[in-house]
Amino acid sequence: MGTWSIHAFGNDEATDFAIELSEFRDLKMIESALENVITAEEYLEAPEADRGIAAAAALALVNGQQILGDPDEAITTWLNGQSARTSAGHRLGNCSDLPRDSY
């Protein structure tokens, strides 16, 4: 189907990212997607860009920020798991966990 919206989760690659992320308990997948964007040498291919945008949106949501459009159902599932872990006393990463030159 490709792309159906201008929103962060409005394309196949971002939806796949959301589904994969919903199976993780931490932020490693987000970190990896953002690292791929940051370290791109010359040209950032669309799939990596889509995943980077989805990762940034997921990071914003987990830190209580709003994004344009509705989050993917898989992201909502992941966020609910993150909220449960946070309320159970687990530390959840935020932007302060990223190196300063990353944002």
C-alpha positions, 0 to 999 in steps of 0.5 A: 500500500505504500504511503497513505498519510503524511503522519509519522505512522502513515506508511508501510515502513513505519507500521512495520516499525511499530509492530516490531517495537511493540514486541520490545520492552525498551528503547533499543529499537528507537535508538537504533532507528535514530542512530541510522538517521544521524549517521547516514553518510550521504543520502538517507533512503526512504525506508530508513527515514520512515523508520526514523520519523516513526522512532522520533514520534514514538519517543515523543509519545513515551515522553508525554508529547503529542504527535500529528495524527493517531499513533499506530495500534501497535505503538499504543500497545507498546506505550501501554506496556511502557506506562505499566513498567514506569508505574511499576518503578522501572526507569523509562528513558527520555531525551536526556538519555540521548547524547546531546549532539543527537537532537 
